[in-house]
Amino acid sequence: DAGFRDDAEGSVHLFRSKIAASLRQTFIRRPRRWLPLFPLFYLTTRVADRVFDDTHGQIIVVSAVR
């Protein structure tokens, strides 16, 4: 109703692998404990999503245009 339409090319699925989803869940449970390892978590998540794209994605970022 507001005149927006989704931009399919701008949509991104995050945490698309089981490994990435597991790392996300681990980090969310105790973020203060795992914060020093965040760069390693981030890198592993990015690589796992690229290599093992085996789930639908836990977070979807959608772009919209008017």
Backbone bond lengths (Angstrom), bond angles and torsions (degrees), N, CA, C in turn:
res aa  C-N    CA-C-N  psi(-1)  N-CA   C-N-CA  omega(-1)  CA-C   N-CA-C  phi
1 D - - - 1.458 - - 1.528 112.26 -
2 A 1.325 117.07 -24.87 1.458 120.98 -177.30 1.519 111.90 -85.97
3 G 1.328 117.69 -3.67 1.444 120.83 177.92 1.517 114.83 90.36
4 F 1.308 118.08 12.48 1.463 121.33 177.97 1.514 110.58 -93.36
5 R 1.326 115.68 149.53 1.457 120.51 172.09 1.525 106.89 -134.78
6 D 1.319 115.64 149.11 1.472 118.11 -177.21 1.520 110.84 -74.06
7 D 1.303 114.51 147.96 1.455 122.72 177.96 1.520 106.59 -105.56
8 A 1.326 117.45 98.12 1.466 122.26 -173.94 1.525 112.16 -57.91
9 E 1.306 118.14 -34.83 1.465 120.53 -179.92 1.521 111.96 -71.28
10 G 1.329 116.99 -23.49 1.459 121.22 -179.53 1.521 113.36 -91.11
11 S 1.322 117.98 -2.98 1.460 121.33 -179.93 1.529 110.12 -83.10
12 V 1.336 115.59 137.94 1.456 121.20 -177.24 1.524 109.22 -132.65
13 H 1.313 116.59 132.85 1.463 121.93 174.07 1.527 107.23 -98.55
14 L 1.317 116.51 128.28 1.458 121.82 179.69 1.524 110.42 -109.01
15 F 1.305 117.59 151.63 1.462 124.06 -179.33 1.529 110.28 58.91
16 R 1.341 115.67 59.47 1.464 122.44 -175.73 1.522 113.50 -90.41
17 S 1.299 118.16 -5.18 1.462 119.99 178.98 1.526 109.43 -114.55
18 K 1.315 115.80 157.83 1.467 120.29 179.05 1.523 110.64 -65.03
19 I 1.321 116.56 -34.54 1.470 120.63 178.56 1.527 109.99 -64.52
20 A 1.326 116.71 -47.16 1.462 121.03 179.99 1.525 110.97 -63.33
21 A 1.328 116.89 -41.55 1.464 120.88 178.81 1.526 110.80 -62.79
22 S 1.316 116.65 -40.31 1.461 121.24 179.18 1.529 111.05 -65.93
23 L 1.319 117.27 -42.78 1.465 120.81 177.36 1.527 111.21 -62.70
24 R 1.313 116.17 -40.28 1.472 120.34 177.92 1.519 110.65 -61.46
25 Q 1.324 117.18 -46.20 1.460 121.16 -180.00 1.532 110.80 -63.01
26 T 1.315 117.11 -40.52 1.465 121.16 177.96 1.520 110.84 -61.99
27 F 1.324 116.17 -45.64 1.459 120.67 -178.58 1.525 111.05 -66.29
28 I 1.321 117.95 -40.89 1.467 121.48 -177.47 1.530 111.34 -64.97
29 R 1.319 118.00 -35.01 1.474 120.93 -178.52 1.526 112.51 -62.96
30 R 1.334 117.14 -40.79 1.472 121.33 -178.17 1.533 109.94 -142.86
31 P 1.326 117.52 71.85 1.470 119.52 -175.29 1.527 114.03 -62.20
32 R 1.312 118.21 -35.91 1.474 119.56 -178.98 1.529 110.92 -65.87
33 R 1.308 116.10 -35.04 1.463 120.50 179.78 1.527 111.13 -68.44
34 W 1.339 116.62 -40.30 1.463 121.45 -173.93 1.526 114.22 -94.85
35 L 1.319 118.29 -3.75 1.463 120.85 -176.81 1.534 113.39 -55.81
36 P 1.334 120.10 -40.55 1.477 118.17 178.05 1.532 113.27 -61.15
37 L 1.329 117.18 -23.88 1.464 120.62 179.86 1.532 112.53 -97.65
38 F 1.330 117.08 8.90 1.465 119.84 -177.33 1.527 113.24 -54.21
39 P 1.339 119.71 -43.78 1.479 118.08 178.50 1.528 112.91 -57.77
40 L 1.320 116.65 -38.78 1.461 120.38 177.74 1.533 111.06 -68.50
41 F 1.334 117.15 -41.80 1.464 121.55 176.44 1.529 109.76 -59.46
42 Y 1.331 116.02 -45.77 1.466 121.00 -177.84 1.533 110.67 -62.10
43 L 1.320 116.95 -48.85 1.459 121.04 -179.26 1.527 111.32 -61.98
44 T 1.319 116.70 -45.31 1.461 120.85 179.74 1.523 110.95 -63.10
45 T 1.310 116.84 -40.52 1.466 121.37 178.51 1.525 111.07 -62.75
46 R 1.328 116.80 -45.20 1.475 120.53 179.92 1.524 111.61 -62.62
47 V 1.324 116.78 -44.60 1.467 120.87 179.92 1.524 110.41 -66.40
48 A 1.328 117.56 -44.97 1.466 121.32 -179.53 1.530 111.06 -61.61
49 D 1.328 117.68 -41.01 1.469 120.72 178.06 1.525 111.24 -62.58
50 R 1.311 116.50 -37.93 1.459 120.49 -178.58 1.534 112.06 -73.26
51 V 1.320 116.47 -37.93 1.461 121.07 -174.72 1.523 112.94 -87.80
52 F 1.331 117.27 -42.92 1.457 120.99 -171.33 1.525 113.83 -110.78
53 D 1.263 120.65 34.75 1.477 125.23 -177.23 1.537 110.29 -49.88
54 D 1.353 117.26 79.77 1.460 120.59 -172.39 1.530 115.52 -121.53
55 T 1.324 118.68 6.48 1.463 121.30 174.39 1.523 109.26 -133.63
56 H 1.300 116.35 176.46 1.469 121.86 -175.75 1.521 113.91 -77.10
57 G 1.296 118.93 -19.78 1.463 122.03 -177.47 1.506 110.42 104.49
58 Q 1.312 117.37 131.64 1.458 121.08 -178.26 1.518 112.46 -84.47
59 I 1.311 116.94 -27.45 1.467 121.64 -179.91 1.514 107.67 -129.27
60 I 1.328 116.01 134.98 1.460 120.61 178.86 1.529 107.29 -121.13
61 V 1.312 115.52 123.98 1.462 121.64 176.40 1.524 106.47 -102.07
62 V 1.317 116.29 119.50 1.461 121.11 -175.81 1.524 109.22 -114.26
63 S 1.312 115.42 132.35 1.457 121.18 174.04 1.525 108.52 -97.18
64 A 1.313 115.61 144.84 1.461 120.42 178.09 1.520 109.32 -128.67
65 V 1.313 115.52 147.63 1.469 121.26 177.14 1.506 109.10 -123.25
66 R 1.266 115.05 155.21 1.459 120.30 -179.28 1.496 110.35 -105.14
